[in-house]
Amino acid sequence: MARFDRYLLSQLLMLFGFFALVLVAVYWVNRAVGLFDRLIGDGQSALVFLELTLLTLPNVIRLVLPVAAFAAAAYVTNRLSTESELVVMQATGFSPWRLARPVLVFGLIVAAMMAVLMHALVPASRTALINRQAEIAENVTARFLRAGVFQFPAEGVTFYIRDITEVGELQDIFLSDARSETSRTSYTARRALLARSPTGPKLVLFEGMAQTLTLEGKRLAVTRFSDFTYDLGAVLSPAGLGLRDEASLSTLELLRADEATQAATGRSRAVLLYEAHNRFAQPFLATVAALIGFASLLVGAFSRFGLWRQLLGGALALVAVQLVANSAETLGVRDARLWPLVWAAPLTGTGMAAAMLWWSQRPYGLRRRGGATP
């Protein structure tokens, strides 16, 4: 690489590290506050909170890298323009396309970082996070096994145990489930056992009765049972529903998208295929963001009032790229044949950056008049 390319690339990487650190810290703290309140309220320790927040860190980094790339490219370009370094390089014959070469290399480096995150670190961290949350849910369930006390493990759920034997058998159980808007169900049983399963803790009731009150017609249905299983995991945590998160699957599993994977995740083949191909396309949004941040500041001439208009234009261009990505996702998850739409946003952003670079190389007078060369 030429000396100027190495210099510009080093500046971009240095500012990128700074902006990425700041944005990750802000986003991470914002999400950690809610997690901290929930875990401490459940009686978990600070070490558990730290463990879970660290497991969410790869996904947070993935979200902020494109924004950090745009901020770094815009800041470095603005500083080089203010200090007339870009003017000097353009006077030596460097075109906007030539100046954009180190920015492109910088964007590809960030894209490589995002690819590692999306294909390896994020799925692994999501899997570890789901497993750890399942363990915590079981611990929280055990915490509610207290005799002689009415407890409320979730909104609309009331739980009472008269006594707990030395072997762990629960005696004289009362369980009221009022989460439904149309009915209320109360369970009573002479004895019960708490059992573990791959989908979360289960409460097995013996020799009991279920009374269901339909609110609309005020009708009461009574069902007696010899044994009945109640899913406590689904009450305490949404993860207890037994469905895998598609973000925790490997890219090969998503590309395969067979019937077993669809049943395990509860997602259609179109959703799984779109998620798989999106892992290949989304890293290039960081490259697009860097090019847009650089090219948008080349449009227009030097102004004592700064380049706020160009910055605003670049930010609006990023918003437009994200709108294209959202629209493409809305269409792509409906039909498995529409997975190529994952490339709509990167191609749109590349076209915007190329148009800005082409426009910036025209003489400023022609850009203002919008006319052709006489």
C-alpha positions as a printed NumPy array, in Angstrom:
array([[  0.   ,   0.   ,   0.   ],
       [  1.09 ,   3.559,  -0.642],
       [  2.143,   5.675,   2.303],
       [ -1.023,   7.77 ,   2.157],
       [ -3.148,   4.612,   2.115],
       [ -1.39 ,   3.259,   5.193],
       [ -1.757,   6.609,   6.941],
       [ -5.49 ,   6.88 ,   6.186],
       [ -6.087,   3.24 ,   7.092],
       [ -4.328,   3.64 ,  10.437],
       [ -6.436,   6.711,  11.225],
       [ -9.626,   4.88 ,  10.318],
       [ -8.788,   1.832,  12.441],
       [ -7.804,   3.958,  15.433],
       [-11.026,   6.025,  15.359],
       [-13.06 ,   2.917,  14.616],
       [-11.768,   1.293,  17.8  ],
       [-12.674,   4.378,  19.801],
       [-16.221,   4.716,  18.403],
       [-16.86 ,   0.975,  18.663],
       [-15.794,   0.972,  22.32 ],
       [-18.023,   3.941,  23.16 ],
       [-21.071,   2.624,  21.291],
       [-20.728,  -0.88 ,  22.719],
       [-20.442,   0.536,  26.233],
       [-23.528,   2.732,  25.818],
       [-25.654,   0.   ,  24.236],
       [-24.415,  -2.658,  26.658],
       [-25.112,  -0.551,  29.745],
       [-28.581,   0.315,  28.434],
       [-29.493,  -3.349,  28.087],
       [-27.693,  -4.425,  31.252],
       [-29.834,  -2.176,  33.478],
       [-33.02 ,  -4.131,  32.785],
       [-31.204,  -7.452,  33.09 ],
       [-29.677,  -6.372,  36.4  ],
       [-33.072,  -5.491,  37.912],
       [-34.572,  -8.803,  36.832],
       [-31.716, -10.993,  38.056],
       [-31.255,  -9.227,  41.372],
       [-35.009,  -9.373,  41.91 ],
       [-34.829, -13.152,  41.386],
       [-32.087, -13.425,  43.994],
       [-29.173, -14.05 ,  41.611],
       [-25.646, -12.926,  42.384],
       [-23.591, -10.273,  40.653],
       [-21.444, -13.015,  39.082],
       [-24.498, -14.427,  37.296],
       [-25.34 , -10.94 ,  36.049],
       [-21.786, -10.478,  34.759],
       [-21.84 , -13.876,  33.056],
       [-25.101, -13.197,  31.213],
       [-24.093,  -9.712,  30.133],
       [-20.806, -11.038,  28.753],
       [-22.73 , -13.642,  26.751],
       [-24.825, -10.871,  25.165],
       [-21.721,  -8.878,  24.237],
       [-21.023, -10.522,  20.81 ],
       [-24.498,  -9.653,  19.559],
       [-24.147,  -6.073,  20.839],
       [-20.811,  -5.709,  19.031],
       [-22.385,  -7.027,  15.829],
       [-25.074,  -4.365,  15.978],
       [-22.796,  -1.367,  16.55 ],
       [-19.911,  -2.169,  14.167],
       [-21.545,  -0.638,  11.048],
       [-22.393,   2.538,  12.953],
       [-18.848,   2.733,  14.313],
       [-17.443,   2.275,  10.785],
       [-19.6  ,   5.118,   9.463],
       [-18.645,   7.401,  12.375],
       [-14.928,   6.653,  11.954],
       [-14.98 ,   7.255,   8.193],
       [-16.947,  10.496,   8.534],
       [-14.778,  11.825,  11.378],
       [-11.465,  11.059,   9.658],
       [-12.653,  12.518,   6.352],
       [-13.897,  15.661,   8.078],
       [-10.595,  16.118,   9.892],
       [ -8.522,  15.57 ,   6.736],
       [-10.697,  18.056,   4.891],
       [-10.448,  20.647,   7.668],
       [ -6.66 ,  20.313,   7.798],
       [ -6.496,  20.525,   3.955],
       [ -4.817,  17.122,   3.654],
       [ -7.474,  15.924,   1.224],
       [ -7.056,  19.104,  -0.816],
       [ -3.327,  18.432,  -1.097],
       [ -3.864,  14.83 ,  -2.188],
       [ -6.459,  15.874,  -4.762],
       [ -4.049,  18.513,  -6.069],
       [ -1.455,  15.781,  -6.667],
       [ -3.904,  13.956,  -8.922],
       [ -5.765,  11.626,  -6.536],
       [ -9.344,  11.163,  -7.713],
       [-12.192,  10.404,  -5.283],
       [-12.062,   6.797,  -6.461],
       [ -8.369,   6.591,  -5.61 ],
       [ -8.907,   8.231,  -2.237],
       [-11.638,   5.713,  -1.439],
       [ -9.289,   2.717,  -1.807],
       [ -8.047,   2.659,   1.826],
       [-11.629,   3.258,   2.981],
       [-12.696,   0.186,   1.027],
       [ -9.926,  -1.858,   2.639],
       [-11.017,  -0.571,   6.042],
       [-14.627,  -1.535,   5.311],
       [-13.598,  -5.055,   4.275],
       [-11.626,  -5.459,   7.512],
       [-14.712,  -4.519,   9.525],
       [-16.794,  -6.875,   7.372],
       [-14.382,  -9.72 ,   8.202],
       [-14.836,  -8.951,  11.907],
       [-18.613,  -9.057,  11.507],
       [-18.428, -12.332,   9.567],
       [-16.54 , -13.981,  12.432],
       [-19.115, -12.66 ,  14.868],
       [-22.143, -13.756,  12.855],
       [-20.914, -17.22 ,  11.846],
       [-19.112, -18.246,  15.034],
       [-19.244, -16.027,  18.112],
       [-22.899, -14.95 ,  18.1  ],
       [-24.362, -18.502,  17.624],
       [-22.022, -19.891,  20.285],
       [-22.862, -17.133,  22.759],
       [-26.591, -17.463,  22.086],
       [-26.432, -21.219,  22.741],
       [-24.524, -20.7  ,  25.988],
       [-26.933, -17.936,  27.012],
       [-30.017, -20.1  ,  26.43 ],
       [-28.517, -22.995,  28.401],
       [-27.537, -20.717,  31.266],
       [-30.977, -19.117,  31.361],
       [-32.535, -22.6  ,  31.549],
       [-30.353, -23.423,  34.547],
       [-31.289, -20.157,  36.229],
       [-34.988, -20.861,  35.57 ],
       [-34.657, -24.19 ,  37.369],
       [-32.919, -22.517,  40.299],
       [-35.662, -19.891,  40.46 ],
       [-38.257, -22.673,  40.407],
       [-36.603, -24.401,  43.345],
       [-36.635, -21.1  ,  45.223],
       [-40.434, -21.051,  45.092],
       [-40.74 , -24.419,  46.846],
       [-41.519, -23.094,  50.316],
       [-44.117, -24.674,  52.539],
       [-46.974, -22.77 ,  54.133],
       [-46.557, -19.569,  52.098],
       [-48.638, -18.208,  49.222],
       [-46.225, -17.329,  46.409],
       [-46.557, -15.547,  43.071],
       [-43.923, -16.886,  40.637],
       [-45.428, -14.946,  37.707],
       [-48.15 , -12.406,  37.084],
       [-51.517, -14.094,  37.418],
       [-50.105, -17.279,  39.003],
       [-50.589, -18.17 ,  42.691],
       [-48.842, -21.189,  44.241],
       [-49.234, -22.784,  47.679],
       [-47.672, -25.879,  49.288],
       [-48.815, -27.105,  52.695],
       [-45.732, -29.213,  53.417],
       [-42.606, -30.719,  51.831],
       [-41.441, -34.17 ,  52.968],
       [-37.835, -35.19 ,  53.549],
       [-37.739, -37.019,  50.187],
       [-38.905, -33.881,  48.326],
       [-42.573, -34.768,  47.861],
       [-44.952, -31.788,  47.895],
       [-48.18 , -32.263,  49.836],
       [-51.536, -30.519,  49.418],
       [-50.92 , -28.28 ,  46.417],
       [-52.948, -25.29 ,  45.287],
       [-52.128, -23.624,  41.957],
       [-54.179, -20.815,  40.388],
       [-53.487, -19.764,  36.791],
       [-55.243, -16.5  ,  35.825],
       [-53.019, -15.512,  32.892],
       [-55.699, -16.105,  30.269],
       [-58.117, -13.286,  29.463],
       [-61.009, -15.682,  28.854],
       [-60.716, -18.233,  31.662],
       [-59.305, -18.973,  35.117],
       [-58.017, -22.39 ,  36.164],
       [-57.319, -23.667,  39.681],
       [-55.456, -26.923,  40.366],
       [-55.539, -28.824,  43.648],
       [-53.677, -32.051,  44.363],
       [-52.885, -34.267,  47.346],
       [-49.234, -34.559,  46.392],
       [-46.806, -33.487,  43.668],
       [-43.235, -33.868,  42.477],
       [-40.885, -31.443,  40.756],
       [-39.256, -33.031,  37.69 ],
       [-36.613, -31.795,  35.281],
       [-36.923, -32.048,  31.51 ],
       [-35.032, -30.727,  28.446],
       [-37.681, -27.992,  28.081],
       [-37.581, -26.853,  31.707],
       [-38.956, -27.85 ,  35.114],
       [-42.294, -29.666,  35.321],
       [-44.682, -29.973,  38.245],
       [-46.314, -33.439,  38.29 ],
       [-49.572, -33.405,  40.264],
       [-51.217, -36.576,  41.643],
       [-54.787, -37.239,  42.84 ],
       [-56.14 , -33.803,  42.086],
       [-58.762, -31.7  ,  40.406],
       [-58.764, -28.851,  37.867],
       [-61.522, -26.227,  37.972],
       [-61.799, -23.999,  34.901],
       [-64.046, -20.924,  34.991],
       [-65.058, -19.448,  31.63 ],
       [-65.439, -15.708,  32.191],
       [-67.821, -14.982,  29.33 ],
       [-70.581, -17.381,  30.296],
       [-69.596, -17.842,  33.957],
       [-69.464, -21.596,  33.433],
       [-67.38 , -23.861,  35.662],
       [-65.846, -27.095,  34.364],
       [-64.405, -29.606,  36.855],
       [-61.924, -32.28 ,  35.799],
       [-60.53 , -34.894,  38.183],
       [-57.205, -36.533,  37.368],
       [-54.901, -39.176,  38.782],
       [-51.834, -37.371,  37.459],
       [-51.268, -34.13 ,  35.597],
       [-48.131, -32.283,  34.406],
       [-47.876, -28.5  ,  34.685],
       [-45.07 , -26.653,  32.848],
       [-43.402, -24.369,  35.386],
       [-40.615, -23.462,  32.952],
       [-43.063, -21.783,  30.599],
       [-44.444, -19.749,  33.496],
       [-41.093, -18.505,  34.773],
       [-39.29 , -17.948,  31.486],
       [-40.21 , -17.775,  27.762],
       [-37.198, -20.014,  27.141],
       [-39.109, -22.813,  28.805],
       [-41.322, -23.243,  25.744],
       [-38.784, -25.701,  24.314],
       [-38.136, -23.933,  21.003],
       [-34.61 , -23.188,  19.863],
       [-33.625, -19.717,  18.759],
       [-32.599, -19.609,  15.1  ],
       [-29.785, -17.211,  16.033],
       [-28.188, -20.021,  18.063],
       [-28.051, -22.421,  15.101],
       [-24.959, -22.811,  12.973],
       [-24.922, -21.504,   9.42 ],
       [-24.889, -25.055,   8.012],
       [-28.007, -25.971,  10.005],
       [-29.775, -22.881,   8.722],
       [-28.775, -23.583,   5.122],
       [-30.05 , -27.142,   5.469],
       [-33.385, -25.944,   6.918],
       [-34.834, -29.446,   7.075],
       [-38.08 , -30.426,   8.755],
       [-36.35 , -31.272,  12.042],
       [-34.798, -27.817,  12.235],
       [-38.105, -26.167,  11.395],
       [-39.843, -28.16 ,  14.15 ],
       [-37.105, -27.362,  16.677],
       [-37.271, -23.612,  16.03 ],
       [-40.911, -23.184,  15.082],
       [-39.77 , -21.232,  12.009],
       [-40.547, -21.779,   8.34 ],
       [-37.964, -22.784,   5.754],
       [-38.082, -19.277,   4.276],
       [-37.133, -17.678,   7.62 ],
       [-34.249, -20.092,   8.196],
       [-32.833, -19.65 ,   4.69 ],
       [-33.075, -15.883,   4.913],
       [-31.272, -15.902,   8.267],
       [-28.508, -18.108,   6.837],
       [-27.844, -15.969,   3.762],
       [-28.207, -12.798,   5.799],
       [-25.128, -13.884,   7.747],
       [-23.15 , -13.632,   4.507],
       [-24.657, -10.333,   3.358],
       [-24.921,  -8.315,   6.566],
       [-21.141,  -7.933,   7.138],
       [-20.913,  -5.948,   3.914],
       [-23.247,  -3.343,   5.412],
       [-20.237,  -2.24 ,   7.466],
       [-18.268,  -1.76 ,   4.234],
       [-21.158,   0.198,   2.764],
       [-21.424,   2.354,   5.888],
       [-17.722,   3.243,   5.728],
       [-17.911,   4.151,   2.018],
       [-21.021,   6.272,   2.535],
       [-19.414,   8.066,   5.475],
       [-16.382,   8.891,   3.311],
       [-18.16 ,   9.704,   0.043],
       [-20.853,  11.893,   1.59 ],
       [-18.24 ,  14.323,   2.941],
       [-16.573,  14.685,  -0.465],
       [-19.773,  16.066,  -1.946],
       [-19.739,  19.847,  -1.738],
       [-17.001,  22.38 ,  -1.23 ],
       [-15.235,  23.633,   1.879],
       [-17.438,  25.732,   4.161],
       [-16.632,  27.726,   7.285],
       [-19.886,  26.448,   8.755],
       [-18.656,  22.847,   8.634],
       [-19.909,  19.818,   6.753],
       [-23.096,  19.225,   8.711],
       [-25.176,  19.023,   5.524],
       [-22.972,  16.269,   4.128],
       [-23.068,  14.437,   7.461],
       [-26.839,  14.69 ,   7.519],
       [-26.982,  13.389,   3.955],
       [-24.766,  10.442,   4.833],
       [-26.909,   9.613,   7.87 ],
       [-30.064,   9.752,   5.747],
       [-28.409,   7.471,   3.202],
       [-27.705,   4.945,   5.975],
       [-31.324,   5.169,   7.099],
       [-32.439,   4.51 ,   3.509],
       [-30.166,   1.441,   3.335],
       [-31.642,   0.123,   6.57 ],
       [-35.177,   0.682,   5.263],
       [-34.279,  -1.354,   2.19 ],
       [-32.919,  -4.109,   4.467],
       [-36.116,  -4.147,   6.538],
       [-38.343,  -4.223,   3.458],
       [-36.287,  -7.013,   1.912],
       [-36.548,  -9.039,   5.122],
       [-40.314,  -8.588,   5.212],
       [-40.574, -10.052,   1.712],
       [-37.792, -12.622,   2.004],
       [-39.205, -14.456,   5.024],
       [-42.459, -15.123,   3.161],
       [-41.001, -17.232,   0.359],
       [-37.929, -19.483,   0.46 ],
       [-37.084, -18.521,  -3.127],
       [-36.641, -14.849,  -2.223],
       [-33.495, -15.264,  -0.111],
       [-31.381, -13.299,  -2.704],
       [-33.123, -10.187,  -1.346],
       [-30.543, -10.213,   1.472],
       [-28.183,  -8.506,  -0.993],
       [-30.613,  -5.681,  -1.764],
       [-29.358,  -3.423,   1.043],
       [-25.591,  -3.889,   0.406],
       [-26.052,  -3.325,  -3.339],
       [-28.216,  -0.258,  -2.726],
       [-25.65 ,   1.202,  -0.35 ],
       [-22.821,   0.487,  -2.791],
       [-24.743,   2.265,  -5.534],
       [-25.285,   5.296,  -3.281],
       [-21.589,   5.485,  -2.38 ],
       [-20.573,   5.144,  -6.052],
       [-22.998,   7.888,  -7.056],
       [-21.572,  10.205,  -4.387],
       [-17.995,   9.517,  -5.509],
       [-18.924,  10.144,  -9.144],
       [-20.706,  13.38 ,  -8.216],
       [-17.796,  14.589,  -6.072],
       [-15.296,  14.378,  -8.959],
       [-17.261,  16.849, -11.074],
       [-16.256,  20.543, -10.906],
       [-18.034,  22.308,  -8.042],
       [-19.586,  24.934, -10.322],
       [-21.216,  22.27 , -12.448],
       [-22.472,  20.482,  -9.361],
       [-24.201,  23.666,  -8.177],
       [-25.744,  24.444, -11.575],
       [-26.417,  20.823, -12.403],
       [-25.422,  21.525, -16.005],
       [-23.041,  19.951, -18.468],
       [-19.588,  21.051, -19.485],
       [-19.792,  23.876, -22.079]])
